Structure formats: C-alpha cells, structure tokens
C-alpha cells in the first residue's frame, strides 16, 4: 500500500479510537497464524501504523519496550512530520478494560503510548517495574528470656487414710457390734509383709522357709533348663506373717497365682466345698442324736500334698532376703542356682514339687488326696454333697464335713475321745 494512502487514513482517523492489538509473550499478534518453526523475537520485524521502516532505527525508541507496550515512544519531535505528535483524546465515557501481560502485570493504557491513566509516562512506568530489593530481617534488640512457671510446688506428703470409705465403715460396724477386746481384734486383722514383720517382730520367716525345705517343696532349676512355656508362666513368690493370740508368729509363703488365670480355666481348678445347708443339717442331727463333735484343722495341708503330675507343677521366682535364708539353710542345694538381676537383687528359680498356697490347682490337689485317704479308710461320699462323708463304726455312723483343711467330725459314743 502506498505511504500516501496510509498517511491519509491516519489523518482522517485521528479522532477515532484505535483497534486494540493483543500480543503474546513473543511479541506476535494473537490470532495471527504463524509458522510452526521457532520464532526468534530479535529477527522479527514489527510494523506500527504511521511508522515507516524498522522501529529500532528511530532515535529514542526501545524495541523491547515498544513490543511489550505495543506503542512507539517518540522522543525527537523535530524529526517527525508532526502528525503523530498530537495526543489522541478519547471520549470521557469510554473506558477500556485494563490490559495485563502473561505475568499478570498491568501494562497501562495502550491507547496512549506516552501516558497512562495517572499521567505517568511509559518510560517512567517501565522504570518502576524493577525488582524490589529484599528487606533485611530485623534482629531482636533484646535477648528473649523464657518466662518461668508461676506454679507453686508443694512438698510431697505421705498418704494418710481417711477411714471413711464403704469398706472401712462396714469393718468398723462389724467390730463395734462384737464384744471382743481391741487387742484380740488387732491380732486377727494384722497381717504384715516380710520387711514390716522383721522390723516389728524380728526375723521369724526363717522357720517357714525351713519347713518348705524339709518337706522337699523346692527343686532349684536353671533358666536354660526351662521350656518356652515354663518361662512364660513363672510365678512370683510372697510371704506374709501374722501374730496369733498365743503370741506365736505364723508365716505363710504363697505364689502369685493370678497369672494362671490366662491359661487355666476355672472349671479345671475349682475344688468342692461343703454347702452351708449340709453344715446346718449335720449339726441338727448331732444335737438330736447327742453326738460328740470335734473341730480340727489339718496342719500344712497344701505343703503335704505332693504334685505327681509334672504338668501341674509350677515354677516360682524367689527374691531378696528369702534367697539368703535358703542358702543359709542348705548352701549345697541352692547356692549354685542363685543369680542376680540388672538391679543387683538376688533371685532363684525353683520348681514346686508340692502344692503351694496361691496356685489355682492347690485346693483341688488337696481335695483329691484327702478324699482318696477317706475312701481308703472306709468312708463313703454322701450323694448330695461331695464334702460330706460317712462311715459305720461299731454300728454307729461317723460323719465328717470338711471345707478344704477345716473339718467337723461327729459320732455317737460314750466318750468324746472315741471319735475316730
């Protein structure tokens, strides 16, 4: 197209708004089909209305700025013909939407290449787009001291029982309703551990350990000799001492059988006991027939019961002072089996050859042994109660009722000593 035609069109359309041209990041008009080859922006020649030749040859014009803002900045007014020097005044009612580049930055009003809406020139606006310098972090002027806790610490006090619970109230009511002397009640209810008993009464637990040794209750074993099941079912041992009304100190060694509840069913370890109705009925018969009665207790009932079945035997762990007592009683038996734990405490593993208090099967083993002895002496079990046995002696009935190791024996004889 001749240049004269272009100039004439520009002169006639000077008071009309320009057609907005949108460029991509390479400076090309959006919507214009281009070759698929890679475009080199440096070699691309851009044509602007009213400008002849390459815009890079015009003095005072930055090519990159002209491509980005889609406008030509005329810095030398003397060299131009004056046709592009007039500012294009847009109608007041017309507002074009803001134009942003691919980074979201506002590129200003493209209708006026020299000024934007705020009156700032394009060159000044391009200078304002410089990257801001990073701010230096503010260093604390004062050292921050952590705030101390304002909690008031109180000294730990020993526990003092209130004696106001349901259990204490029930026990106090039972004691207050009796006519016994306070000293007797204290003897009955007092049961101390080993350390407390030694501190109060002296070392009286050695007699209990001697009895267990003389009856061949313990068989020491090494840890390596045990099976995996035996290692998992080792029980702890405890000893309690109490003072009888006669002043005698009684000790009782027990095993912590609560661990056996995990692998022994209650039905397999329950021992029969005499029914309350059986005790009342036999007492009525004793009164009507004027029988002589005897109430006895079998001493060391469980310890005298030998466990013949190896599957029913238990392994217990003895610790502390009891180990020293066993070594003192029989050093040739126990000394080589004493070991020390991580805390430096002595302990020894023993296999119980006899029934021991605290184990779940102890009472059942004793019941089997006791009833076997009764049957061997001619007694017959009552079909209504497994703990009531009868025997005919000299034509007269002898009845025995027992609850574990406590027995009541009655028979009609001339003398009480003849009850057998």
VOMARNU-975760 format. One line per field, with one value per residue (C-alpha): y, x, z; chain. Coordinates in pm, whole numbers, plus 50000, padded with zeros to 5 digits. Layout:
v: c(Y,...)
u: c(X,...)
w: c(Z,...)
chaine: c(A,...)
END
This chain:
v: c(50000,50343,50554,50845,50634,50524,50882,50995,50722,50809,51177,51113,50862,51074,51145,50778,50515,50272,49899,49731,49478,49194,49045,48716,48672,48663,48998,48843,48940,48694,48522,48553,48217,48170,47907,47615,47693,47853,48230,48444,48775,48951,48886,48969,49299,49468,49730,50007,50234,50564,50444,50367,50127,49948,50099,50012,50278,50557,50756,50727,50413,50096,49792,49567,49837,49912,49547,49494,49807,49792,50160,50379,50647,50949,51132,51358,51578,51773,51475,51366,51523,51622,51401,51156,51426,51510,51334,51120,51228,50953,51024,51062,50798,50533,50314,50020,49724,49702,49501,49267,49067,48693,48753,48943,49289,49587,49727,50050,50228,50110,50374,50639,50515,50816,50846,50612,50695,50852,51079,50884,50834,50490,50527,50618,50331,50083,50203,50142,49771,49698,49412,49541,49481,49220,49351,49272,49077,49271,49145,49133,49420,49246,48887,48693,48524,48235,48305,48094,47891,48056,47724,47680,47345,47170,46915,46555,46431,46075,45917,45925,45702,45878,45568,45692,45452,45182,44907,45091,45169,44807,44676,44934,44838,44469,44536,44768,44507,44247,44213,44119,44318,44558,44361,44045,44229,44380,44037,43893,44176,44237,44074,44221,44181,44047,44381,44519,44196,44178,44539,44472,44109,44012,43753,43485,43396,43158,42892,42897,42850,42563,42383,42419,42283,41988,41880,41884,42155,42333,42199,42466,42494,42698,42933,42738,42419,42563,42533,42834,42769,42741,43071,43245,43103,43181,43299,43540,43433,43629,43571,43714,43694,43740,43721,43475,43529,43300,43533,43290,43433,43243,43273,43173,43153,43198,43218,43486,43255,43537,43489,43134,43267,43330,42962,42762,42751,42796,42467,42280,42425,42454,42244,42133,42284,42183,42354,42571,42363,42048,42201,42308,41972,41768,41998,41929,41555,41588,41762,41514,41204,41368,41307,41410,41663,41756,42052,42010,42177,41974,42150,42229,42070,42202,42152,41785,41737,41607,41704,41383,41515,41726,41925,42064,42178,42545,42744,43031,43305,43378,43714,43912,43801,43467,43366,43432,43221,42923,42947,42961,42653,42439,42606,42287,42278,42641,42835,42741,42843,43199,43468,43849,44073,44406,44596,44373,44184,43815,43566,43194,42981,42671,42407,42336,41962,42016,42219,42580,42836,43081,42847,42774,42394,42370,42323,42072,41867,41860,41756,41466,41348,41389,41210,40929,40887,40887,40626,40409,40421,40302,40632,40680,41007,41150,41153,41506,41672,41581,41720,41508,41153,40880,40559,40292,40238,39982,40008,40386,40644,40875,41188,41423,41758,41949,42280,42241,42167,42255,41951,41882,41519,41382,41036,40897,40744,40717,40932,41217,41068,40771,40978,40842)
u: c(50000,50144,50260,50044,49733,49847,49913,49572,49393,49579,49493,49125,49103,49295,48983,48872,48972,49236,49182,49345,49607,49697,50043,50177,50498,50697,50557,50332,49970,49730,49511,49761,49863,50240,50481,50537,50908,51069,51030,51327,51195,51521,51481,51109,51016,50711,50509,50331,50072,50222,50582,50795,51084,51227,51128,51467,51617,51404,51605,51490,51280,51344,51248,51167,50960,50777,50691,50570,50357,50252,50331,50604,50759,50860,51143,51262,50969,51176,51245,50881,50624,50410,50120,50183,50265,49906,49770,49472,49188,48941,48582,48521,48251,48478,48685,48881,48945,49296,49544,49787,50081,50143,50273,49963,50129,49924,50085,49884,49672,49782,49570,49818,50176,50321,50095,49878,49562,49754,49962,50288,50495,50566,50935,50883,50638,50886,51148,50911,50890,51232,51262,51245,51545,51491,51434,51686,51545,51508,51737,51599,51735,51682,51752,51426,51423,51173,50911,50940,50647,50447,50324,50371,50533,50420,50617,50503,50317,50266,49928,49703,49392,49065,48888,48563,48511,48246,48492,48614,48259,48149,48451,48405,48037,48125,48395,48177,47898,48129,48232,48595,48878,49064,49387,49226,49081,49422,49584,49324,49331,49707,49899,50233,50477,50827,51003,50739,50727,51105,51107,50835,50881,51225,51325,51060,51028,51321,51107,50865,51149,51293,50959,50937,51290,51242,50928,51117,50893,51154,51374,51612,51644,51845,51685,51834,51662,51311,51089,50941,50602,50756,50939,50613,50430,50683,50506,50627,50652,50534,50550,50318,50348,50089,50085,49845,49655,49902,50187,50327,50439,50298,50440,50283,50459,50226,50261,50107,49863,49667,49887,49749,49404,49521,49578,49384,49007,48817,48631,48963,49089,48774,48765,48433,48345,48080,47744,47608,47287,47496,47669,47335,47165,47454,47460,47088,47149,47439,47211,46923,47144,47360,47678,48020,48175,48532,48651,49004,49246,49494,49833,50032,49765,49887,50257,50192,50028,50281,50219,50287,50170,50453,50207,50052,50381,50470,50794,50822,51081,51211,51378,51568,51600,51431,51716,51968,51758,51751,52126,52183,51962,52112,52401,52492,52144,52066,52395,52490,52145,52145,52151,52145,51915,52006,51937,52170,51893,51939,51685,51645,51410,51259,51012,50737,50711,50428,50110,50171,49924,49816,49822,49488,49516,49641,49298,49189,49506,49449,49084,49185,49443,49212,48914,49144,49258,48897,48796,49094,48975,48623,48435,48165,48073,47725,47549,47414,47738,48089,48235,48025,48146,48006,48133,47979,48194,48071,47722,47712,47753,48054,48010,48280,48222,48523,48599,48947,49157,48894,48691,48393,48369,48073,47981,47759,47996,48027,48335,48446,48795,48647,48558,48783)
w: c(50000,49912,50201,50094,50142,50484,50587,50458,50651,50969,50930,50879,51169,51416,51629,51635,51895,51785,51747,52047,51947,52187,52169,52308,52506,52180,52062,51797,51747,51899,51637,51352,51212,51215,51102,51344,51345,51645,51636,51719,51851,51769,51396,51379,51213,51359,51171,51352,51195,51071,51106,50801,50824,51124,51458,51601,51369,51518,51771,52133,52082,52284,52080,52376,52544,52222,52164,52521,52539,52174,52127,51985,52204,52001,52176,51893,51783,51532,51304,51265,51041,51338,51251,51540,51790,51866,52168,52099,52321,52394,52486,52857,52850,52705,52945,52811,53048,53193,52992,53165,53037,53085,53440,53549,53545,53427,53111,53130,52870,52527,52355,52462,52432,52612,52919,53129,53320,53610,53383,53423,53109,52972,53036,53399,53441,53292,53540,53825,53734,53874,54118,54475,54693,54962,55308,55574,55866,56184,56452,56806,57005,57339,57445,57493,57831,57871,58129,58440,58566,58841,58975,59347,59425,59738,59931,59879,60182,60293,60234,60538,60511,60582,60719,60562,60269,60244,60335,60644,60751,60716,60908,61183,61217,61248,61506,61714,61730,61887,62248,62189,62332,62099,62143,62005,61704,61632,61634,61397,61143,61148,60863,60768,60483,60539,60583,60818,61020,61061,61174,61434,61540,61420,61157,61210,60841,60853,61023,60729,60480,60688,60677,60300,60259,60497,60311,59976,59834,59623,59347,59212,58834,58584,58334,58042,58161,58126,57821,57649,57811,58158,58110,58022,58327,58603,58919,59185,59549,59855,60227,60495,60870,61143,61517,61680,62003,62176,62075,61820,61485,61188,60838,60509,60173,59877,59499,59279,59103,58938,58631,58590,58505,58150,58069,58335,58323,58647,58595,58582,58912,59126,59442,59601,59939,60186,60147,60426,60436,60492,60792,60944,60884,61027,61330,61387,61365,61609,61858,61820,61848,62114,61921,62028,61788,61713,61500,61371,61132,60930,60964,60650,60434,60100,60167,60246,59907,59656,59292,59098,58761,58617,58407,58725,58876,58871,58855,59101,59143,59495,59556,59817,60176,60119,59887,60165,60403,60165,60104,60478,60537,60256,60072,59885,59728,59641,59624,59267,59138,59276,59006,59009,58805,58646,58966,59167,59352,59420,59291,59238,59027,59189,59079,59335,59396,59647,59630,59732,59862,59598,59298,59134,59149,59510,59670,59404,59452,59827,59781,59559,59813,60115,59960,59844,60206,60333,60078,60176,60541,60456,60429,60164,59998,60050,59711,59778,59891,59782,60108,60343,60407,60637,60790,61015,61324,61581,61435,61471,61199,61193,60977,60859,60687,60557,60393,60245,60557,60825,60937,61164,61283,61482,61620,61897,62152,62526,62540,62324,62284,62098,61794,61522)
chaine: c(A,A,A,A,A,A,A,A,A,A,A,A,A,A,A,A,A,A,A,A,A,A,A,A,A,A,A,A,A,A,A,A,A,A,A,A,A,A,A,A,A,A,A,A,A,A,A,A,A,A,A,A,A,A,A,A,A,A,A,A,A,A,A,A,A,A,A,A,A,A,A,A,A,A,A,A,A,A,A,A,A,A,A,A,A,A,A,A,A,A,A,A,A,A,A,A,A,A,A,A,A,A,A,A,A,A,A,A,A,A,A,A,A,A,A,A,A,A,A,A,A,A,A,A,A,A,A,A,A,A,A,A,A,A,A,A,A,A,A,A,A,A,A,A,A,A,A,A,A,A,A,A,A,A,A,A,A,A,A,A,A,A,A,A,A,A,A,A,A,A,A,A,A,A,A,A,A,A,A,A,A,A,A,A,A,A,A,A,A,A,A,A,A,A,A,A,A,A,A,A,A,A,A,A,A,A,A,A,A,A,A,A,A,A,A,A,A,A,A,A,A,A,A,A,A,A,A,A,A,A,A,A,A,A,A,A,A,A,A,A,A,A,A,A,A,A,A,A,A,A,A,A,A,A,A,A,A,A,A,A,A,A,A,A,A,A,A,A,A,A,A,A,A,A,A,A,A,A,A,A,A,A,A,A,A,A,A,A,A,A,A,A,A,A,A,A,A,A,A,A,A,A,A,A,A,A,A,A,A,A,A,A,A,A,A,A,A,A,A,A,A,A,A,A,A,A,A,A,A,A,A,A,A,A,A,A,A,A,A,A,A,A,A,A,A,A,A,A,A,A,A,A,A,A,A,A,A,A,A,A,A,A,A,A,A,A,A,A,A,A,A,A,A,A,A,A,A,A,A,A,A,A,A,A,A,A,A,A,A,A,A,A,A,A,A,A,A,A,A,A,A,A,A,A,A,A,A,A,A,A,A,A,A,A,A,A,A,A,A,A)
END
